[in-house]
Amino acid sequence: MPVETRVLERPGDRGPAGPVHGDDGRSFGRPGDADDRPEVNPLRIGAWLVVGAAIVLFAAFTSTYLARRVQADWRVGPLPPILWANTAVLLASSAAIEWARRAARTQAAGVRPILGLATLLGAAFLVGQIVAWRELVAAGVYLASSPHADFFYLLTGAHAVHLAVGVGALAYALGQIRRAGGGSGLVGAVAIYWHFVDVLWLYIFAILFLI
């Protein structure tokens, strides 16, 4: 009379908590294992950390600015006309880098020329800011001329520093793509920072002259 034999299985051999073993002894992860989770891009995390630090800095500037502008001696200074052109140039650069980011993600051709265009537009914005400062100096508006002039030079100068960092990051990404190709993760991280700098300029421009 045949005797039925049972083999007791350990919890780790089978079941949702354990791997699936093939006939050749190799193990395969189940859906939901750590290997199936989306890979974390440290470049994007770093970009968001830098953005967060910049937000804290400009929030402190804004609180001081709002407290100062309610005083009786506050007068809005002249608006250099070139700032309108600078704003258009910066918006165009943001559109170009977004175009480059999508092209890099899909491995499409033309990432380098588009990224180069964004870099040139960013550099053109910096040149335009220097022209705006020179126009104000020629009109007799200096750092200590008025409270509004103080904040104009402070805010636009701090923004120019952040944008110069972005131009350097764009140039670095362009060099990496030229040497190694690809670079979708790097372009995506730089795009996050660049879009933030773009929005930051719109905010500064609005609180200085439009609101």
MIKE-390202 format. One record per residue: chain; residue number from 0; residue in one letter; x, y, z of N, C-alpha, C in turn. Coordinates in nm, 3 decimals. Each point is the difference from the previous one (the first is absolute). Example, Ala and Ser with C-alpha at 12.3 -4.5 7.8 and 13.67 -1.06 7.14 Angstrom:
<atoms>
["A",0,"A",[1.319,-0.569,0.780],[-0.089,0.119,0.000],[0.090,0.120,0.000]],
["A",1,"S",[-0.035,0.105,-0.072],[0.082,0.119,0.006],[-0.077,0.109,0.073]],
</atoms>
This chain:
<atoms>
["A",0,"M",[0.086,-0.119,0.000],[-0.086,0.119,0.000],[0.090,0.125,0.000]],
["A",1,"P",[-0.016,0.085,-0.102],[0.091,0.118,-0.007],[-0.019,0.093,0.119]],
["A",2,"V",[0.110,0.054,0.039],[-0.001,0.091,0.113],[0.016,0.143,-0.053]],
["A",3,"E",[-0.091,0.087,0.037],[0.004,0.140,-0.044],[0.105,0.077,0.081]],
["A",4,"T",[0.088,0.063,-0.073],[0.110,0.074,0.064],[-0.022,0.148,-0.020]],
["A",5,"R",[0.005,0.074,0.107],[-0.013,0.145,-0.005],[0.134,0.066,0.028]],
["A",6,"V",[0.028,0.104,-0.077],[0.123,0.077,0.020],[-0.038,0.134,0.057]],
["A",7,"L",[0.049,0.026,0.118],[-0.030,0.127,0.065],[0.087,0.108,-0.062]],
["A",8,"E",[-0.064,0.104,-0.044],[0.073,0.111,-0.062],[0.023,0.111,0.102]],
["A",9,"R",[0.119,0.055,-0.009],[0.029,0.115,0.085],[-0.064,0.125,-0.058]],
["A",10,"P",[-0.031,0.098,0.084],[-0.071,0.120,-0.047],[0.076,0.073,-0.110]],
["A",11,"G",[0.132,-0.008,-0.003],[0.075,0.075,-0.100],[0.009,-0.068,-0.134]],
["A",12,"D",[-0.042,-0.132,-0.009],[0.015,-0.071,-0.126],[-0.099,0.044,-0.105]],
["A",13,"R",[-0.124,0.022,0.039],[-0.105,0.038,-0.092],[-0.088,0.104,0.067]],
["A",14,"G",[-0.100,0.043,-0.072],[-0.094,0.095,0.057],[0.038,0.142,-0.036]],
["A",15,"P",[-0.086,0.095,0.032],[0.022,0.139,-0.038],[0.128,0.059,0.055]],
["A",16,"A",[0.047,-0.051,0.117],[0.117,0.062,0.061],[0.130,-0.051,-0.058]],
["A",17,"G",[0.001,-0.114,-0.070],[0.123,-0.059,-0.048],[0.014,0.009,-0.150]],
["A",18,"P",[0.119,-0.023,-0.054],[0.021,0.006,-0.143],[-0.055,-0.122,-0.071]],
["A",19,"V",[-0.015,0.007,-0.130],[-0.044,-0.111,-0.083],[0.124,-0.064,-0.060]],
["A",20,"H",[0.016,-0.132,0.018],[0.118,-0.071,-0.048],[-0.032,-0.070,-0.130]],
["A",21,"G",[0.087,0.016,-0.100],[-0.018,-0.068,-0.127],[0.061,-0.138,0.003]],
["A",22,"D",[-0.011,-0.072,-0.114],[0.054,-0.136,-0.007],[0.152,-0.002,0.008]],
["A",23,"D",[0.065,0.110,-0.041],[0.146,0.003,0.003],[0.055,0.054,0.131]],
["A",24,"G",[-0.088,0.024,0.097],[0.045,0.045,0.130],[0.006,0.150,0.016]],
["A",25,"R",[-0.021,0.074,-0.109],[0.003,0.146,0.012],[-0.129,0.048,0.065]],
["A",26,"S",[0.008,0.113,0.069],[-0.117,0.057,0.067],[-0.043,0.125,-0.073]],
["A",27,"F",[-0.130,0.023,-0.002],[-0.058,0.115,-0.066],[-0.085,0.076,0.101]],
["A",28,"G",[0.014,0.133,0.003],[-0.077,0.081,0.093],[-0.146,0.004,-0.038]],
["A",29,"R",[-0.084,0.016,0.097],[-0.143,0.014,-0.023],[-0.034,0.147,-0.023]],
["A",30,"P",[-0.114,0.027,-0.065],[-0.043,0.140,-0.015],[-0.011,0.069,0.135]],
["A",31,"G",[0.052,0.119,0.007],[-0.002,0.073,0.126],[0.129,-0.010,0.079]],
["A",32,"D",[0.096,-0.088,-0.049],[0.129,-0.008,0.068],[0.076,0.131,-0.018]],
["A",33,"A",[0.108,0.014,0.075],[0.079,0.123,-0.005],[0.058,0.024,-0.139]],
["A",34,"D",[0.032,-0.111,-0.074],[0.059,0.015,-0.133],[-0.098,0.061,-0.098]],
["A",35,"D",[-0.131,-0.011,0.027],[-0.101,0.053,-0.091],[-0.032,0.146,0.027]],
["A",36,"R",[0.052,0.057,0.106],[-0.029,0.138,0.034],[0.074,0.094,-0.095]],
["A",37,"P",[-0.058,0.115,-0.033],[0.069,0.094,-0.089],[0.128,0.051,0.062]],
["A",38,"E",[0.102,0.011,-0.083],[0.131,0.043,0.047],[-0.004,0.148,0.039]],
["A",39,"V",[0.060,0.032,0.113],[0.006,0.137,0.048],[0.118,0.071,-0.066]],
["A",40,"N",[-0.026,0.115,-0.059],[0.104,0.076,-0.066],[0.061,0.099,0.099]],
["A",41,"P",[0.124,-0.022,0.042],[0.061,0.092,0.099],[0.018,0.141,-0.055]],
["A",42,"L",[0.013,0.014,-0.132],[0.015,0.133,-0.058],[-0.127,0.083,0.018]],
["A",43,"R",[-0.115,-0.064,-0.018],[-0.126,0.072,0.020],[-0.020,0.037,0.146]],
["A",44,"I",[0.038,-0.090,0.090],[-0.009,0.031,0.143],[0.089,0.118,0.034]],
["A",45,"G",[0.122,-0.001,-0.054],[0.090,0.112,0.026],[-0.054,0.131,-0.054]],
["A",46,"A",[-0.062,-0.005,-0.119],[-0.059,0.121,-0.058],[-0.111,0.055,0.088]],
["A",47,"W",[-0.084,-0.088,0.052],[-0.110,0.046,0.086],[0.052,0.054,0.132]],
["A",48,"L",[0.109,-0.055,0.052],[0.058,0.053,0.123],[0.055,0.141,-0.021]],
["A",49,"V",[0.065,0.022,-0.114],[0.050,0.134,-0.031],[-0.116,0.097,-0.017]],
["A",50,"V",[-0.106,-0.044,-0.067],[-0.118,0.084,-0.017],[-0.060,0.035,0.136]],
["A",51,"G",[-0.009,-0.097,0.089],[-0.054,0.026,0.133],[0.081,0.102,0.076]],
["A",52,"A",[0.133,-0.010,-0.008],[0.086,0.097,0.068],[-0.020,0.141,-0.058]],
["A",53,"A",[-0.014,0.009,-0.132],[-0.022,0.131,-0.063],[-0.135,0.058,0.040]],
["A",54,"I",[-0.101,-0.085,0.012],[-0.132,0.049,0.042],[0.007,0.061,0.139]],
["A",55,"V",[0.071,-0.067,0.090],[0.014,0.053,0.136],[0.070,0.136,-0.003]],
["A",56,"L",[0.106,0.013,-0.081],[0.074,0.125,-0.008],[-0.088,0.114,-0.051]],
["A",57,"F",[-0.072,-0.024,-0.110],[-0.081,0.107,-0.057],[-0.127,0.025,0.081]],
["A",58,"A",[-0.044,-0.097,0.076],[-0.111,0.025,0.093],[0.043,0.099,0.108]],
["A",59,"A",[0.124,-0.013,0.047],[0.052,0.095,0.098],[0.012,0.140,-0.061]],
["A",60,"F",[0.048,0.007,-0.125],[0.007,0.129,-0.069],[-0.140,0.061,-0.014]],
["A",61,"T",[-0.096,-0.082,-0.035],[-0.135,0.050,-0.022],[-0.062,0.055,0.127]],
["A",62,"S",[0.018,-0.070,0.110],[-0.058,0.048,0.126],[0.058,0.136,0.038]],
["A",63,"T",[0.130,0.017,-0.020],[0.062,0.130,0.028],[-0.051,0.106,-0.096]],
["A",64,"Y",[-0.014,-0.036,-0.125],[-0.048,0.093,-0.102],[-0.142,0.048,0.030]],
["A",65,"L",[-0.088,-0.092,0.036],[-0.139,0.036,0.028],[-0.010,0.089,0.124]],
["A",66,"A",[0.085,-0.026,0.098],[-0.003,0.083,0.121],[0.052,0.141,-0.029]],
["A",67,"R",[0.093,0.011,-0.095],[0.059,0.130,-0.029],[-0.087,0.085,-0.092]],
["A",68,"R",[-0.071,-0.062,-0.091],[-0.072,0.077,-0.101],[-0.124,0.071,0.055]],
["A",69,"V",[-0.046,-0.034,0.119],[-0.118,0.066,0.056],[0.035,0.131,0.069]],
["A",70,"Q",[0.127,0.032,0.009],[0.039,0.124,0.066],[-0.019,0.119,-0.093]],
["A",71,"A",[-0.008,0.119,0.059],[-0.042,0.120,-0.073],[0.098,0.041,-0.108]],
["A",72,"D",[0.128,-0.030,0.015],[0.099,0.048,-0.096],[0.018,-0.094,-0.119]],
["A",73,"W",[-0.087,-0.099,-0.013],[0.015,-0.098,-0.110],[-0.047,0.061,-0.131]],
["A",74,"R",[0.086,-0.004,-0.100],[-0.032,0.045,-0.135],[0.057,-0.100,-0.099]],
["A",75,"V",[-0.081,-0.040,-0.095],[0.046,-0.094,-0.102],[0.089,0.074,-0.099]],
["A",76,"G",[0.117,-0.055,-0.026],[0.095,0.063,-0.091],[-0.033,-0.027,-0.145]],
["A",77,"P",[0.084,0.052,-0.091],[-0.024,-0.017,-0.143],[0.018,-0.145,-0.043]],
["A",78,"L",[-0.074,-0.038,-0.103],[0.008,-0.136,-0.055],[0.083,0.002,-0.127]],
["A",79,"P",[0.119,-0.060,0.002],[0.080,-0.005,-0.124],[-0.076,-0.079,-0.107]],
["A",80,"P",[-0.020,0.057,-0.118],[-0.079,-0.069,-0.104],[0.057,-0.136,-0.041]],
["A",81,"I",[0.132,-0.017,0.015],[0.060,-0.126,-0.043],[-0.046,-0.118,0.084]],
["A",82,"L",[-0.056,0.028,0.117],[-0.048,-0.111,0.084],[-0.113,-0.077,-0.067]],
["A",83,"W",[-0.079,0.066,-0.083],[-0.105,-0.071,-0.074],[0.063,-0.098,-0.098]],
["A",84,"A",[0.103,0.045,-0.070],[0.070,-0.089,-0.094],[0.069,-0.113,0.074]],
["A",85,"N",[0.058,0.031,0.116],[0.064,-0.105,0.080],[-0.100,-0.108,0.041]],
["A",86,"T",[-0.120,0.043,0.036],[-0.102,-0.096,0.039],[-0.037,-0.090,-0.116]],
["A",87,"A",[-0.014,0.056,-0.119],[-0.032,-0.081,-0.118],[0.112,-0.099,-0.031]],
["A",88,"V",[0.125,0.044,0.014],[0.115,-0.088,-0.025],[0.001,-0.116,0.099]],
["A",89,"L",[-0.029,0.028,0.127],[0.002,-0.106,0.101],[-0.113,-0.100,-0.023]],
["A",90,"L",[-0.117,0.048,-0.039],[-0.109,-0.091,-0.032],[0.035,-0.089,-0.119]],
["A",91,"A",[0.065,0.057,-0.099],[0.042,-0.078,-0.116],[0.102,-0.106,0.041]],
["A",92,"S",[0.091,0.034,0.090],[0.099,-0.098,0.045],[-0.066,-0.115,0.075]],
["A",93,"S",[-0.103,0.032,0.078],[-0.072,-0.104,0.073],[-0.072,-0.094,-0.096]],
["A",94,"A",[-0.058,0.057,-0.106],[-0.065,-0.084,-0.101],[0.102,-0.088,-0.071]],
["A",95,"A",[0.119,0.054,-0.027],[0.103,-0.078,-0.068],[0.049,-0.116,0.086]],
["A",96,"I",[0.022,0.024,0.128],[0.050,-0.108,0.085],[-0.107,-0.107,0.023]],
["A",97,"E",[-0.126,0.040,0.000],[-0.107,-0.100,0.010],[-0.004,-0.085,-0.127]],
["A",98,"W",[0.021,0.063,-0.113],[0.009,-0.072,-0.126],[0.117,-0.099,0.003]],
["A",99,"A",[0.115,0.045,0.050],[0.118,-0.087,0.010],[-0.025,-0.115,0.098]],
["A",100,"R",[-0.069,0.028,0.109],[-0.028,-0.106,0.099],[-0.085,-0.110,-0.061]],
["A",101,"R",[-0.102,0.037,-0.075],[-0.086,-0.100,-0.062],[0.073,-0.076,-0.109]],
["A",102,"A",[0.085,0.068,-0.074],[0.078,-0.067,-0.103],[0.098,-0.100,0.061]],
["A",103,"A",[0.063,0.038,0.113],[0.093,-0.091,0.067],[-0.072,-0.121,0.058]],
["A",104,"R",[-0.122,0.020,0.048],[-0.075,-0.112,0.057],[-0.035,-0.103,-0.106]],
["A",105,"T",[-0.033,0.044,-0.120],[-0.038,-0.091,-0.108],[0.117,-0.037,-0.090]],
["A",106,"Q",[0.121,0.041,0.040],[0.120,-0.027,-0.079],[-0.010,0.056,-0.142]],
["A",107,"A",[-0.071,0.110,-0.014],[-0.014,0.063,-0.132],[0.126,0.078,-0.034]],
["A",108,"A",[0.016,0.024,-0.130],[0.117,0.075,-0.045],[-0.020,0.149,0.028]],
["A",109,"G",[0.111,0.072,0.004],[-0.007,0.144,0.015],[0.002,0.050,0.142]],
["A",110,"V",[0.036,-0.084,0.099],[0.002,0.046,0.139],[0.108,0.106,0.020]],
["A",111,"R",[0.117,-0.024,-0.056],[0.112,0.092,0.020],[-0.027,0.140,-0.056]],
["A",112,"P",[-0.049,0.012,-0.125],[-0.028,0.136,-0.049],[-0.105,0.074,0.082]],
["A",113,"I",[-0.103,-0.072,0.043],[-0.105,0.065,0.077],[0.053,0.043,0.136]],
["A",114,"L",[0.079,-0.087,0.063],[0.059,0.034,0.129],[0.099,0.115,-0.015]],
["A",115,"G",[0.073,0.001,-0.110],[0.090,0.112,-0.026],[-0.075,0.131,-0.016]],
["A",116,"L",[-0.116,-0.005,-0.065],[-0.083,0.119,-0.015],[-0.046,0.052,0.136]],
["A",117,"A",[-0.044,-0.092,0.088],[-0.043,0.040,0.135],[0.115,0.065,0.077]],
["A",118,"T",[0.120,-0.053,-0.016],[0.116,0.056,0.068],[0.030,0.141,-0.050]],
["A",119,"L",[-0.005,0.020,-0.130],[0.025,0.133,-0.057],[-0.105,0.100,0.045]],
["A",120,"L",[-0.126,-0.043,0.005],[-0.106,0.090,0.045],[0.019,0.038,0.147]],
["A",121,"G",[0.042,-0.096,0.082],[0.028,0.032,0.139],[0.113,0.100,0.014]],
["A",122,"A",[0.106,-0.017,-0.079],[0.110,0.095,0.002],[-0.045,0.138,-0.049]],
["A",123,"A",[-0.089,0.000,-0.100],[-0.052,0.128,-0.051],[-0.080,0.072,0.107]],
["A",124,"F",[-0.073,-0.074,0.082],[-0.074,0.063,0.110],[0.096,0.068,0.098]],
["A",125,"L",[0.109,-0.067,0.032],[0.098,0.060,0.092],[0.058,0.129,-0.059]],
["A",126,"V",[0.029,-0.002,-0.129],[0.051,0.121,-0.064],[-0.106,0.111,0.007]],
["A",127,"G",[-0.125,-0.037,-0.023],[-0.108,0.098,0.008],[-0.015,0.059,0.139]],
["A",128,"Q",[0.023,-0.082,0.104],[-0.006,0.053,0.136],[0.110,0.101,0.026]],
["A",129,"I",[0.118,-0.026,-0.051],[0.109,0.096,0.015],[-0.035,0.131,-0.070]],
["A",130,"V",[-0.061,-0.009,-0.117],[-0.043,0.120,-0.071],[-0.104,0.076,0.081]],
["A",131,"A",[-0.093,-0.071,0.063],[-0.102,0.066,0.083],[0.063,0.073,0.117]],
["A",132,"W",[0.096,-0.064,0.066],[0.068,0.067,0.112],[0.074,0.124,-0.047]],
["A",133,"R",[0.064,-0.008,-0.116],[0.074,0.115,-0.052],[-0.097,0.114,-0.037]],
["A",134,"E",[-0.117,-0.036,-0.050],[-0.099,0.103,-0.032],[-0.045,0.073,0.126]],
["A",135,"L",[-0.020,-0.073,0.107],[-0.040,0.064,0.124],[0.111,0.089,0.055]],
["A",136,"V",[0.124,-0.046,-0.007],[0.112,0.081,0.046],[0.010,0.128,-0.083]],
["A",137,"A",[-0.021,-0.012,-0.132],[0.006,0.117,-0.086],[-0.111,0.099,0.034]],
["A",138,"A",[-0.113,-0.052,0.051],[-0.111,0.087,0.039],[0.015,0.053,0.142]],
["A",139,"G",[0.110,-0.034,0.067],[0.023,0.048,0.135],[-0.064,-0.083,0.108]],
["A",140,"V",[-0.040,-0.123,-0.032],[-0.063,-0.090,0.099],[0.107,-0.099,0.046]],
["A",141,"Y",[0.044,0.018,0.124],[0.104,-0.087,0.055],[-0.058,-0.089,0.110]],
["A",142,"L",[0.086,-0.081,0.058],[-0.044,-0.094,0.104],[-0.062,0.072,0.117]],
["A",143,"A",[0.056,0.116,0.039],[-0.049,0.074,0.116],[-0.091,0.117,-0.037]],
["A",144,"S",[-0.047,0.004,-0.123],[-0.083,0.114,-0.042],[-0.136,0.001,0.067]],
["A",145,"S",[-0.058,-0.118,0.020],[-0.133,-0.010,0.060],[-0.019,-0.142,0.050]],
["A",146,"P",[-0.097,-0.023,0.088],[-0.027,-0.137,0.045],[-0.036,-0.094,-0.116]],
["A",147,"H",[-0.077,0.052,-0.098],[-0.036,-0.084,-0.113],[0.124,-0.038,-0.081]],
["A",148,"A",[0.092,0.094,-0.019],[0.123,-0.030,-0.071],[0.082,-0.104,0.075]],
["A",149,"D",[0.002,0.010,0.133],[0.071,-0.101,0.079],[-0.049,-0.140,-0.031]],
["A",150,"F",[-0.133,-0.015,0.004],[-0.057,-0.133,-0.022],[0.011,-0.043,-0.146]],
["A",151,"F",[-0.004,0.096,-0.092],[0.016,-0.037,-0.140],[0.137,-0.063,-0.023]],
["A",152,"Y",[0.104,0.067,0.047],[0.135,-0.055,-0.019],[0.020,-0.129,0.078]],
["A",153,"L",[-0.058,-0.008,0.120],[0.015,-0.120,0.081],[-0.068,-0.120,-0.065]],
["A",154,"L",[-0.127,0.017,-0.036],[-0.075,-0.112,-0.054],[0.048,-0.042,-0.138]],
["A",155,"T",[0.021,0.098,-0.088],[0.047,-0.036,-0.134],[0.143,-0.052,0.003]],
["A",156,"G",[0.082,0.051,0.093],[0.136,-0.053,0.011],[0.002,-0.143,0.051]],
["A",157,"A",[-0.081,-0.030,0.102],[-0.008,-0.137,0.051],[-0.055,-0.094,-0.107]],
["A",158,"H",[-0.099,0.047,-0.075],[-0.054,-0.083,-0.107],[0.104,-0.023,-0.108]],
["A",159,"A",[0.078,0.101,-0.033],[0.104,-0.015,-0.103],[0.103,-0.105,0.043]],
["A",160,"V",[0.034,-0.004,0.128],[0.094,-0.101,0.049],[-0.058,-0.140,-0.020]],
["A",161,"H",[-0.127,-0.018,0.036],[-0.064,-0.130,-0.017],[-0.010,-0.037,-0.148]],
["A",162,"L",[-0.026,0.098,-0.085],[-0.010,-0.030,-0.141],[0.137,-0.032,-0.059]],
["A",163,"A",[0.105,0.066,0.048],[0.135,-0.033,-0.046],[0.036,-0.145,0.035]],
["A",164,"V",[-0.044,-0.045,0.118],[0.020,-0.140,0.036],[-0.074,-0.091,-0.098]],
["A",165,"G",[-0.121,0.041,-0.038],[-0.076,-0.079,-0.097],[0.067,-0.004,-0.136]],
["A",166,"V",[0.058,0.111,-0.044],[0.072,0.002,-0.127],[0.121,-0.095,0.006]],
["A",167,"G",[0.069,0.001,0.113],[0.111,-0.094,0.016],[-0.046,-0.145,-0.003]],
["A",168,"A",[-0.116,-0.028,0.062],[-0.053,-0.136,-0.003],[-0.040,-0.040,-0.141]],
["A",169,"L",[-0.057,0.093,-0.075],[-0.035,-0.029,-0.140],[0.125,-0.030,-0.082]],
["A",170,"A",[0.104,0.080,0.018],[0.124,-0.023,-0.073],[0.061,-0.136,0.037]],
["A",171,"Y",[-0.007,-0.036,0.128],[0.051,-0.130,0.044],[-0.080,-0.114,-0.064]],
["A",172,"A",[-0.132,0.013,0.001],[-0.084,-0.103,-0.062],[0.029,-0.013,-0.149]],
["A",173,"L",[0.022,0.112,-0.065],[0.032,-0.001,-0.143],[0.131,-0.074,-0.025]],
["A",174,"G",[0.100,0.024,0.085],[0.127,-0.070,-0.015],[-0.013,-0.149,0.026]],
["A",175,"Q",[-0.079,-0.039,0.101],[-0.019,-0.141,0.029],[-0.069,-0.073,-0.115]],
["A",176,"I",[-0.100,0.064,-0.059],[-0.070,-0.062,-0.113],[0.094,-0.013,-0.119]],
["A",177,"R",[0.085,0.097,-0.020],[0.094,-0.005,-0.112],[0.099,-0.114,0.017]],
["A",178,"R",[0.042,-0.028,0.123],[0.099,-0.105,0.022],[-0.062,-0.139,0.009]],
["A",179,"A",[-0.113,-0.011,0.071],[-0.056,-0.132,0.030],[-0.133,-0.028,-0.067]],
["A",180,"G",[-0.069,0.104,-0.049],[-0.133,-0.022,-0.057],[-0.103,-0.020,0.110]],
["A",181,"G",[-0.125,-0.009,-0.039],[-0.109,-0.021,0.097],[-0.016,0.119,0.090]],
["A",182,"G",[0.008,-0.025,0.132],[-0.005,0.108,0.098],[-0.139,0.048,0.033]],
["A",183,"S",[-0.103,-0.086,-0.017],[-0.136,0.044,0.028],[-0.018,0.034,0.148]],
["A",184,"G",[0.066,-0.075,0.089],[-0.012,0.029,0.143],[0.062,0.133,0.035]],
["A",185,"L",[0.116,0.029,-0.058],[0.067,0.127,0.027],[-0.079,0.117,-0.058]],
["A",186,"V",[-0.049,-0.013,-0.122],[-0.078,0.107,-0.061],[-0.129,0.024,0.079]],
["A",187,"G",[-0.063,-0.107,0.047],[-0.122,0.015,0.080],[0.024,0.073,0.129]],
["A",188,"A",[0.114,-0.029,0.067],[0.032,0.069,0.126],[0.028,0.147,-0.024]],
["A",189,"V",[0.075,0.031,-0.106],[0.029,0.140,-0.032],[-0.129,0.073,-0.037]],
["A",190,"A",[-0.090,-0.069,-0.070],[-0.128,0.063,-0.039],[-0.082,0.039,0.122]],
["A",191,"I",[0.001,-0.083,0.103],[-0.073,0.033,0.123],[0.052,0.132,0.057]],
["A",192,"Y",[0.131,0.011,0.012],[0.060,0.122,0.056],[-0.025,0.120,-0.091]],
["A",193,"W",[0.011,-0.020,-0.131],[-0.015,0.112,-0.091],[-0.143,0.054,-0.001]],
["A",194,"H",[-0.097,-0.088,0.001],[-0.140,0.045,0.005],[-0.027,0.078,0.129]],
["A",195,"F",[0.061,-0.044,0.109],[-0.016,0.073,0.126],[0.058,0.141,-0.012]],
["A",196,"V",[0.121,0.012,-0.056],[0.062,0.132,-0.016],[-0.086,0.088,-0.090]],
["A",197,"D",[-0.062,-0.059,-0.100],[-0.090,0.075,-0.090],[-0.120,0.054,0.078]],
["A",198,"V",[-0.067,-0.086,0.075],[-0.115,0.042,0.080],[0.042,0.102,0.105]],
["A",199,"L",[0.119,-0.019,0.056],[0.050,0.095,0.100],[0.016,0.139,-0.059]],
["A",200,"W",[0.048,0.009,-0.123],[0.014,0.131,-0.062],[-0.136,0.067,-0.022]],
["A",201,"L",[-0.098,-0.077,-0.045],[-0.133,0.057,-0.018],[-0.055,0.054,0.131]],
["A",202,"Y",[0.027,-0.072,0.108],[-0.044,0.044,0.132],[0.070,0.130,0.041]],
["A",203,"I",[0.132,0.006,-0.018],[0.075,0.120,0.037],[-0.045,0.119,-0.084]],
["A",204,"F",[-0.014,-0.021,-0.128],[-0.043,0.107,-0.091],[-0.138,0.053,0.040]],
["A",205,"A",[-0.087,-0.091,0.040],[-0.137,0.041,0.036],[-0.001,0.081,0.129]],
["A",206,"I",[0.069,-0.045,0.105],[-0.008,0.072,0.126],[0.076,0.132,-0.004]],
["A",207,"L",[0.098,0.012,-0.090],[0.076,0.125,-0.008],[-0.072,0.107,-0.080]],
["A",208,"F",[-0.070,-0.039,-0.108],[-0.053,0.101,-0.090],[-0.148,-0.013,-0.036]],
["A",209,"L",[-0.060,-0.119,0.019],[-0.136,-0.020,-0.048],[-0.104,0.001,0.111]],
["A",210,"I",[0.038,-0.039,0.120],[-0.097,-0.007,0.111],[0.003,0.132,0.076]],
</atoms>
